[in-house]
Amino acid sequence: MKKLICYIFLILLVGSCTEKINVDLGTTYTRLVIDGSISTDTGKFTVNLTQTADYFYNAAIPRVPSAIVTITDGSQTFLLKETIPGISGIYSTDSAFHGIIDKTYTLNVTLAQPIGGYSSYSATSYLPPVTHLDSTTAVLHSDWGPQGVWEVKVYAREPGNEVNFYMFNLYRNGKLWSDTIYKKEVSDDSFINGNYIYGLGIFYINNEHKWETLYPGDTITLQMSGITKEYYNYISEVKVAGFNIPFFMGPPANVVGNVNNGGVGYFSAYSSSYATTIVRE
């Protein structure tokens, strides 16, 4: 009798999981997506304009061409040019442009056609300072995992004057290694405020992954950038949203950007300091 009751309960439980649920995927509402940044380095900076698409959209992300895109610091306004006019949706600054520490920059976008009911969007970001990066090293821990792990370390003096936020990028042989937001590392100075950062591990690279690991003789450059608290939160939220447990679970909340009028994404401004070394045996 006990077994029979268990079987009946199991059948009822399995049957209860077959209910059809219609999920509203929001196929009619689109938003403007802004992805752009500037820094204290001199060079061309780009702003990428796209728009959101349906969940089952089976094509390249829709781009937003023919917009008027400017950056202003309150006293000067810089016009960005579309790389392929009327097609690319990618807008770049002049190669001589660079950001200045302690200034606030506003990105303004005027669209040729409204998206989400708006033709004008803006995003504002303050450009904070960054401490001087003294040096960097790469150490192979051969006893970490099957083939070892490379640890890229940072050496720098943390100023300790206030709460600071940092972003780290890694270049390998002149090419950006941290080429996605999930590979970038961000940190605040909660545990190092005012102290010397002596060999703090920033990047951990699995030596088993031969397409992206380090090799003796490689030239690596560590980029340490001063960012705002808001941009720190944005990167942290994106990384959390991309790795959810349990699987197939959505993010706990929408990622908060700095684009107005319902737009998504982020326009950031940051300062940078660099250190370069050669990977040793």
C-alpha positions as CSV (number, residue, x, y, z in Angstrom):
1,M,0.0,0.0,0.0
2,K,2.8,2.4,0.8
3,K,4.5,1.7,-2.5
4,L,1.2,2.2,-4.3
5,I,0.7,5.6,-2.6
6,C,4.3,6.6,-3.6
7,Y,3.7,5.7,-7.2
8,I,0.4,7.6,-7.4
9,F,2.1,10.7,-5.8
10,L,5.0,10.4,-8.3
11,I,2.6,10.3,-11.2
12,L,0.7,13.3,-10.0
13,L,3.9,15.2,-9.4
14,V,5.2,14.5,-13.0
15,G,1.9,15.3,-14.5
16,S,1.8,18.6,-12.7
17,C,5.0,19.6,-14.5
18,T,3.4,19.5,-18.0
19,E,1.3,22.7,-17.7
20,K,1.7,25.0,-20.7
21,I,2.8,28.5,-19.8
22,N,2.7,31.3,-22.3
23,V,5.6,33.7,-21.6
24,D,5.3,37.3,-22.9
25,L,8.7,37.8,-24.6
26,G,8.0,41.5,-25.4
27,T,8.4,41.2,-29.2
28,T,7.1,44.7,-30.0
29,Y,9.1,47.0,-27.7
30,T,12.7,47.9,-28.6
31,R,15.3,50.0,-26.8
32,L,18.4,51.8,-27.8
33,V,21.7,50.1,-26.7
34,I,24.8,52.3,-26.2
35,D,28.2,50.9,-25.7
36,G,31.1,53.4,-25.6
37,S,33.9,54.8,-23.6
38,I,36.7,57.4,-23.5
39,S,39.9,57.6,-21.5
40,T,42.9,59.7,-20.9
41,D,44.8,57.9,-23.7
42,T,45.0,59.6,-27.1
43,G,43.3,57.8,-29.9
44,K,40.1,57.0,-31.6
45,F,37.3,56.1,-29.3
46,T,34.1,54.5,-30.5
47,V,30.4,54.5,-29.5
48,N,28.4,51.6,-30.8
49,L,24.7,52.1,-31.3
50,T,22.4,49.0,-31.6
51,Q,18.9,48.2,-30.6
52,T,17.3,45.3,-28.7
53,A,15.6,42.5,-30.7
54,D,13.1,39.8,-30.1
55,Y,14.0,36.7,-28.1
56,F,13.8,34.5,-31.3
57,Y,15.4,37.1,-33.5
58,N,17.6,35.0,-35.8
59,A,19.9,37.6,-37.5
60,A,22.7,40.1,-36.7
61,I,21.9,42.7,-34.0
62,P,20.1,45.6,-35.6
63,R,22.5,48.6,-35.9
64,V,21.5,52.2,-35.6
65,P,23.0,54.3,-38.4
66,S,22.7,57.9,-39.4
67,A,22.6,59.3,-35.9
68,I,24.2,62.6,-34.7
69,V,26.6,61.7,-31.8
70,T,28.5,64.2,-29.8
71,I,30.6,64.3,-26.6
72,T,30.8,67.4,-24.5
73,D,32.8,68.4,-21.4
74,G,30.7,71.5,-20.7
75,S,33.0,73.8,-22.6
76,Q,33.8,71.9,-25.7
77,T,31.7,69.7,-28.0
78,F,33.2,67.0,-30.1
79,L,31.4,65.5,-33.1
80,L,31.8,61.8,-33.7
81,K,31.8,60.4,-37.3
82,E,30.1,57.2,-38.4
83,T,32.8,54.8,-39.6
84,I,30.6,53.7,-42.6
85,P,28.1,56.5,-43.0
86,G,24.5,55.3,-43.0
87,I,25.5,51.7,-42.4
88,S,27.8,50.8,-39.5
89,G,26.2,52.4,-36.4
90,I,29.7,52.8,-35.0
91,Y,30.8,56.4,-34.3
92,S,34.4,57.4,-33.6
93,T,36.2,60.5,-32.2
94,D,39.1,62.2,-33.9
95,S,42.4,60.4,-33.2
96,A,43.7,63.4,-31.3
97,F,40.8,63.3,-28.8
98,H,41.5,62.3,-25.1
99,G,39.7,62.7,-21.8
100,I,40.9,64.9,-19.0
101,I,40.9,63.8,-15.4
102,D,38.3,65.4,-13.1
103,K,36.1,66.4,-16.0
104,T,32.5,65.2,-16.6
105,Y,31.6,64.1,-20.1
106,T,28.1,63.8,-21.6
107,L,27.3,61.7,-24.6
108,N,24.4,63.0,-26.7
109,V,22.7,60.9,-29.4
110,T,20.1,62.2,-31.8
111,L,18.5,59.4,-33.9
112,A,17.3,59.6,-37.5
113,Q,14.3,57.5,-36.4
114,P,12.8,57.2,-32.9
115,I,13.5,54.1,-30.8
116,G,11.3,53.3,-27.8
117,G,9.4,56.5,-28.4
118,Y,12.5,58.8,-28.1
119,S,14.8,60.4,-30.7
120,S,17.3,61.8,-28.2
121,Y,19.3,60.0,-25.6
122,S,22.2,61.0,-23.3
123,A,24.6,59.5,-20.8
124,T,27.0,61.2,-18.4
125,S,30.2,60.0,-16.8
126,Y,32.8,61.5,-14.6
127,L,36.5,60.8,-15.4
128,P,38.3,59.9,-12.1
129,P,42.1,59.8,-11.5
130,V,44.1,56.6,-11.1
131,T,47.2,55.8,-9.1
132,H,50.5,55.1,-10.8
133,L,51.1,51.5,-11.7
134,D,54.6,50.5,-10.8
135,S,55.0,47.1,-12.3
136,T,53.5,43.7,-13.1
137,T,54.6,40.1,-13.2
138,A,53.3,36.8,-14.4
139,V,53.9,33.6,-12.3
140,L,53.0,30.1,-13.3
141,H,51.6,28.0,-10.4
142,S,52.3,24.5,-11.8
143,D,50.5,22.8,-8.9
144,W,47.2,24.6,-9.6
145,G,45.1,22.3,-11.7
146,P,46.1,19.8,-14.3
147,Q,48.5,22.1,-16.2
148,G,48.9,25.0,-13.9
149,V,47.5,28.6,-13.7
150,W,49.3,31.8,-14.6
151,E,48.8,34.6,-12.0
152,V,49.2,38.2,-13.3
153,K,50.1,40.4,-10.3
154,V,50.0,44.2,-9.8
155,Y,52.4,46.4,-7.8
156,A,51.2,50.0,-7.1
157,R,50.7,52.5,-4.3
158,E,47.1,52.9,-3.4
159,P,46.5,56.6,-2.6
160,G,44.1,56.1,0.3
161,N,42.5,59.5,0.1
162,E,39.0,58.2,-0.6
163,V,37.1,55.2,-1.8
164,N,38.5,54.3,-5.2
165,F,37.4,51.9,-7.9
166,Y,39.6,50.2,-10.5
167,M,39.3,48.3,-13.7
168,F,42.0,46.0,-15.1
169,N,42.7,44.9,-18.7
170,L,45.4,42.7,-20.0
171,Y,47.3,42.9,-23.3
172,R,49.3,40.0,-24.7
173,N,51.8,40.8,-27.4
174,G,50.0,44.0,-28.1
175,K,46.5,42.5,-28.4
176,L,43.8,42.9,-25.9
177,W,43.4,39.6,-24.0
178,S,40.5,40.8,-21.8
179,D,38.4,41.4,-24.9
180,T,35.0,40.8,-23.3
181,I,33.4,42.4,-20.3
182,Y,33.5,39.0,-18.6
183,K,37.4,38.9,-18.8
184,K,37.8,42.4,-17.4
185,E,38.5,42.6,-13.6
186,V,37.1,45.3,-11.3
187,S,37.9,46.0,-7.7
188,D,37.5,48.7,-5.0
189,D,40.1,49.5,-2.4
190,S,38.3,48.2,0.6
191,F,41.1,46.0,1.8
192,I,44.1,48.0,0.4
193,N,43.1,51.6,1.0
194,G,46.3,53.6,1.6
195,N,48.6,50.6,1.4
196,Y,51.1,49.4,-1.1
197,I,49.7,46.8,-3.5
198,Y,52.5,44.3,-3.4
199,G,51.9,41.4,-5.9
200,L,48.1,41.3,-5.7
201,G,46.8,38.7,-8.1
202,I,44.5,40.2,-10.8
203,F,44.2,37.7,-13.6
204,Y,44.2,33.9,-13.3
205,I,44.8,32.2,-16.7
206,N,44.3,28.5,-17.1
207,N,47.4,27.1,-18.8
208,E,45.2,24.2,-20.1
209,H,43.5,26.7,-22.5
210,K,46.3,26.8,-25.1
211,W,44.5,29.4,-27.2
212,E,44.6,32.1,-24.5
213,T,47.3,31.1,-22.1
214,L,50.7,32.8,-21.7
215,Y,54.0,31.5,-23.0
216,P,57.6,32.4,-22.0
217,G,58.7,35.3,-24.1
218,D,55.3,36.9,-24.4
219,T,55.1,40.6,-23.7
220,I,52.2,41.4,-21.4
221,T,50.9,44.8,-20.5
222,L,48.6,45.4,-17.5
223,Q,46.2,48.4,-17.7
224,M,45.0,49.8,-14.4
225,S,42.1,52.3,-14.8
226,G,40.3,54.6,-12.4
227,I,36.6,54.2,-12.8
228,T,33.4,55.5,-11.1
229,K,31.5,53.5,-8.6
230,E,28.6,53.4,-11.0
231,Y,30.7,51.8,-13.8
232,Y,32.1,49.4,-11.2
233,N,28.6,48.4,-10.3
234,Y,27.6,48.0,-13.9
235,I,30.4,45.7,-14.8
236,S,29.8,43.6,-11.7
237,E,26.1,43.3,-12.4
238,V,26.8,42.3,-16.0
239,K,29.2,39.6,-14.9
240,V,26.7,38.3,-12.3
241,A,23.9,38.3,-14.9
242,G,26.0,36.2,-17.3
243,F,26.6,33.4,-14.8
244,N,23.5,32.3,-12.9
245,I,22.9,29.4,-10.6
246,P,20.7,27.5,-11.0
247,F,21.1,27.2,-14.7
248,F,18.5,28.9,-17.0
249,M,17.6,31.3,-14.1
250,G,17.4,35.0,-15.1
251,P,19.3,37.7,-13.5
252,P,17.9,38.9,-10.1
253,A,17.4,42.4,-11.5
254,N,18.0,44.4,-14.7
255,V,21.5,45.7,-15.1
256,V,21.6,49.4,-14.4
257,G,23.3,51.5,-17.0
258,N,23.5,55.3,-17.4
259,V,21.5,55.9,-20.5
260,N,18.4,58.0,-20.1
261,N,14.9,57.6,-21.7
262,G,14.8,53.8,-21.2
263,G,18.0,53.1,-23.1
264,V,20.4,50.4,-22.0
265,G,24.1,50.1,-21.9
266,Y,26.8,52.4,-20.6
267,F,29.0,55.3,-21.6
268,S,32.1,55.4,-19.4
269,A,35.1,57.6,-18.9
270,Y,38.3,56.5,-17.1
271,S,42.0,57.2,-16.6
272,S,44.7,54.6,-17.2
273,S,48.2,53.7,-16.1
274,Y,50.3,50.9,-17.7
275,A,53.0,48.4,-16.8
276,T,54.7,46.0,-19.2
277,T,56.8,42.9,-18.6
278,I,58.1,39.8,-20.5
279,V,56.9,36.4,-19.3
280,R,59.7,34.4,-17.9
281,E,60.3,30.6,-17.8
